[in-house]
């Protein structure tokens, strides 16, 4: 196994990690912690990209499409 | 893992068919996103009677999906209150604002979110890593940072790799030479002509940049880093063992780069961009390796302002199965950019289209459309002298010269030489007027 398929297990683990990160972000007790976790999410999403992840193209994509409002994550 | 020469081996060495499958999936996703969220794409695809679900195969992509081009985005830019063409996210999502160099006569605004800056920065890591550059190494920038994205992208790449950043902005060339000798960076970034210019400046100061211990010189903005004689001159002048070329398209924010073995060009970074070659006249795809045609790109780093099947007007030769020993399977562009669909001059790192200059000459009252453009390379840089006839015999040449100079600087982002002539000074032609005199082609 020498190509992108070998990264599928990593991709699945990262997706689980991301779900946990989102929970932490949504429950963050301060804006500072919430923002730091958003930055962490951006870097985590880059790791998913290296795995050939195609379900989303950028971290906030799903949210933006739901309500079409400016999303502070992006700044 | 840390001793792997590849930054991301599974994708960087994947077979072509695997890469193509990932590309098609990403492109389909991007088309759907853009159709839903960008008024420009909605208009373009509706006009072509295309829905995202129609693009099922490469044949659909190549033959049914419309191209996009800079005028599409400029026209939409004029239409949108945000000032950005093709936007697919709210404008307040934009973290960094850039614009193109304006070489076609107008600036195209480019907006990037925080994630897009971070994501696009990753593409430098593939080449840095391949050349043995590691976090903690230092990089010196010979630039003043402005609204052109090119240098910023290298800066963000250095940040992403956690390199130590040494900013040489605002310093004179002599000062930069001394800073480089004192700080001993591993990488120095500049245009090839400027880096060669620094070698000369150092010599005039009685200094030798080979004493700085620089391992790599790199940059972009103009040809040279992939021209063998220029590479040799750079390595000789700097004592560097590595020259890294970077060919990017600012609005799409992708940058093709050289590998350690250097096969005479650059690899497209296929984790962040899809590209193919098309006949610049007919738009027909040219899918065999070795054919020379226009580089057409679809970016995966820019979602707030998507660029899909975008015409770069750069002529390239694509090798889909590179075999020069690096092991990268990503497409290779030997010779990098082989030409433009229109003629281009590079003045102090800024690309200037003579056509754009011609279009601007008429923008100053009191001048005529009798003009000539004289292109020379007296030293390390291209220079352009614009000779224009005044309309009136008693015109104030000094005032007209100042106005035209400022007009060029404002619209092109670079200063040109200006000479105002009396009426009827220039020759008149019965047929096609010869207005561009390129002394560089004659070796002068």
Interface residues (C-beta under 8 A of the other chain):
Chain A: X2 X3 X4 X6 X7 X42 X43 X45 X46 X49 X50 X51 X52 X54 X57 X58 X59 X60 X61 X64 X65 X68 X69 X70 X71 X74 X75
Chain B: X8 X10 X11 X13 X14 X15 X18 X22 X25 X26 X29 X30 X33 X36 X37 X89 X90 X92 X93 X95 X113 X114 X115 X116 X118 X119 X122 X271 X300 X303 X304
